[in-house]
């Protein structure tokens, strides 16, 4: 089978490997679509674990089931989460599933950018979801990104009538824009890219400001003289961090959904006095995935328009180029070679 092996953003190599053998409780899935995540092209983060087969937004068709698998059968259309909690550690007992060590270390083999994927028993048990009949495989690649936003929004705790500023209007930013609007918030978005600023408006932002033109004064002008109640940082630029720190109101919440490579510094005395909270969000639990699947199925959150490009597995390098350059693309889905028309 073909696999795409990541070495760096400009070096993703197609190799041949044996189709993985499955064991008891496991399933073998033929990849039908696998999204390229923004973290896949975060080279400083990914390259440390290379070379490896990436891809964690995978949907496909079950082609084989192991002994003991009763809830699924060959031919089922599924989305499969790469990370699942163990449900037996101290973190899981407290409901802190994304702190679970197996969630961070587990994965399917070899990765979503592969023709076939072996899904371990734990992932089969809690991380594999049947797709609704009308949902395409490409649409299903958005379940995991949306689930991450669902978890982040729980931490952000947006209230009706509040003002949310979203720094960065890529996939994550657009999902947070839609989720914040669902809760009745006013949303102001920023980006350095005109294409993505237009997309921010298309997906519901009340205002979209080029990052070079953003300022606290501009924010107050658009927000009745006030700073932001909530801020979501969806860009890894240091300037986004600085702008977020300057823009948060008293008792506000800053959610770092993306982070820069360097450590973040905050004015601790000011944040203490103004009771400002700083939070981080990473990953998603099976419950978040279920919620995301329901949001997509009911069209509460529009993800289909975010899928702007499809590339073949053999042409994945072009997909990595598009996502790395972040010019006129949003979600790029990798599909099997024989699906390209």
N, C-alpha and C positions, 0 to 999 in steps of 0.2 A: 504494500500500500504506500501511497505518497504521504509524506509529512513535511511541514514547513518548519525548519529549525532556525530559531532566532540567534544570531550572533551580535548584531547591533541593528540600529534602525535602517541602515543602508545595506545590510548583509543578512538576508533571510533566505536560506538555501533549501531547495526541494531535494529530499532524500527518499530512498526506498527502504522500508522496514517491514518486518513480518507483521501480519495482523495479530493483535494481542489475543492470547488465549484467556478465556474467562473461567472463573471458579464458581463455587457454590454461592448463591445469593447475588451473583453479579449479572450484568447484561452487557451486550456488545451493541453499540449504536453506530449506524452509518451517518456521518455528519451531512446535514443538508444545508446548514447555514451557521456561521460562527462570526460574531462581530469583533472588529478590532477596537479594543478599548483605548481610551486616552492613556491609561497606565501602561499599556503595551508598548507605547512609543516614548515613555518616560525613561530615556536611555540610562540616566545616572542610577535609576532604581532597578531596571531590568538587567542591565549588563552584568551585574555582580553574580547573577545566577545562571548566566549563559555558558555554553550554548544549551538551549532547551526549546521544546515545543510549547509555544504559548497558546492562548485561546481559552477563554473561560465564559464566553457568552454563546453557548452551543446548543443548537436544537437539531434533532435528527430522527431517524427511524430505527426502532429496535429490530435487529436482525437475528439475535440469538439471546436466549435466557438461560441462566445457570440453574442448577438444582435448587429447589426451595423458593424460586421466584414465582409468586402466584398472582401478584397484583398487576403484572404487566405480561405482554405476550409479543411475539414477533409481529411486526407490522404496525405496532403502536407508534404514534407520533408524539414525541416528548421533548420537553426542555429539561436539561440536566444541569444542576448547580455543581460547580467544581469544589466548593467548600461547604461542609456541613458540620454542625456541632455534634458532640458525643452524647449529650443529654444525661451525662452521669457524673460530671465533675462539679466542683464547688461553684464555678462560674455559671454553668447551666442550671444548677439548683436555684441560683439567684435570678435567673432569667437574663443573664448577661452573656448571650450566646456568642456574640462576636469576640468575646474575650477567651473563648474556649481554644485550647492549644490545637486539638485536631482540626478545628475549623481553619486554622492558619496553615497547617502542615499537610492536610489531606488534599487529594486532587484526583482527577481521572487520568487515565493513561492512554496516549502520551500527552495529550492536550487537545484543545478544540480545533487547532489548525492541522487536522489529520483526517484521512478518509474514514477511518474507523477508530472508535474510542471504547476502551474497557472502563466500565463504571463500577467502582468498588461497592460492596454490599451496603456499607453505611450510606453512601450517596444514593443507592437504589431505594433504600428504606425511607429517607427523609428529604432527599434532594432531587427527586425525579418526578416530573409533573406531566400529566397528559395534556396535550394541547386541545383547545376547543376546535371543533370541526372547521370553523371559518377563519382560523388564525393561521397565517402563513409562517413558514419556518423563519423567514427574514424578520417578520414582526416579533417572533418569539425571542430573537436575540436581544431584544430590548427589555425582557423581563428582569434580568439581573441588574442592568444599570438603573432601572426604575426602582427595584427593590432597595438598592443602596440609597437612593434619594428618599424612599419611604422611611428608612431607618433614620437618616439624617434629619428629616422633617420632624420626627418624634422628639429628637433632642432639641431642635430649634423651637418647637412649641409656638408656632405662629397663631396669633389671634386675629379675629375679624377686625378690620379697621386699622391694623398696624401697617407700618411701612417696612418693606423688605428690600434691601439692596443686594443684588447678585453681581459679584465681580467675576466676569468670565461667562460668555454665552455660548459655550460649546454644548455638547450633549448634556452634561451634568447641570450646567446652568439653566438650560432650557427646561429640563425636568423640574428643577427647583422653582422656576418661574411658574410653571403650570400648577405644581403642588401648592405653592403659596397663594395663587389666585383662587384655587379651589376652596381655600380657607377664608377667602374674603379680604385678602391683603392688597395693598397698593404695592406694585413692584417697579423698581427702578433697576435697569440692567446696564452693565458696561461691557466693553470688549475693545480690542485693538483692531478688530476686523469688521469692515462695513457689512460684509455678507452676513456675519453672525449678529450684528446689531439689527439688521432687518429681520432676521429670523426671530430674535428676541421679541420684537414687536408682533410678528406674525403669531407667535405662541403665547401672547397675552400680556407682555410687559406694558406698563402704562407709559414708561419713558425708556429710551435707550440712548446712552451717552458714550461717545468715543472716550476711551481711557485717557487719552491725551488732553481731553477737555473737561474731565471730571475734577471736581473740587468740592470741598465742604460747602462753600458758598453756593455752588450749583445745586447741591443736594437740598440745602435749605430753601432755595428759590422754588424748587419743585415740591417741597414738603411743608409748606406753611411755616417756614422758619425753624423747623425742627430737624434733628439728626434722625438716624434710622433706629427703629425698634429692634430689628433683626437684620443680620448680615450673613450672607453665605459666600464664602471664598471658594470659587471654582476655578481659580487660576493659580499657577505656581510661581508667578512673578513676585518679586520682593515689593514692588510698588503696590500690588493688590493688597498685600499685608499692611503696608503703611496706610493706605487709604482706608482700609477697614478699621484700623485702630483709631483713626481720626474721625470716623463717620458714625460711630455707635453712640446712642443716647444713654442716659442714666438707666440702670437696671436692664440694659439691652443684652442681647446674646449674639456673639459672633460664632458661627460654625465654620470651621476649617474643613471643607470637603476635599480640598486640594491643598498641598503644602509646598513651599520652596525647599530646595535641597539644604539651605542653611537653616540654622535654628531660628525660631521666631522670638523676637523681643517685644515685650509689652510694657507700657508705663504702669507698673504695679501699684504705685501709690494712687494714681488717678483711678485705676480700675477698682481698687479697694474702696475708695471714697464714693465712687459712683455706682458701686455694686454691679459691675459689668461681668458677665460670665463668658468664658471662652471654652468652646467645646470642639471636639474632633469626632469624625465619623468614618468608620472603615468597614466595608463589607455589608453583609445582610444575612439575616437568619431565614430559615425555611418559612416562618410566619410572614416575614417581609416579602418573600417571593410570592406567597399565596395572595397577599394584598396587591402586589404589583400586577399579577396575572389578572385579578379581578378588575383593577383599574383599566387595564388595556382592553379586556373583553367587553367592558361596558362603555368604552370610548370616553371615560372620564378624563383620561390623559391621552393625548394624541401622540403616538410614537411612530406611526407609519410614515408621516411626512418627514421624519428625521432620518430615515434611511435613504440617503441620497445616491449612494453608489454600491455596485456589486462587482466583485472581482473573483476570478477563478482561484482555486487553491494554488495552481501553478503560477498564477499571476499575482500572488500575494504581495510581492515586493512593491508593485504599483500602489496597492492599498496602503502599505506602510508609508509610502511617500506622501500620499494624500493626507493621511491622518497626521503625520509629522509636520507637514507644511501648514495644515489647518487654514487653508485658503478658502475654497468654495465647496467644502464637503462637511457633512456632519457625521452620521454613522455610515461606515463602510462595512459591508457584510461580505465575508468570504463564503463562496459556495463551491460545490464540487465542479471539476472541470467539465463533466458531461451535462451540467445544468446551464452553462453559458450558451446563449443563442447567438 
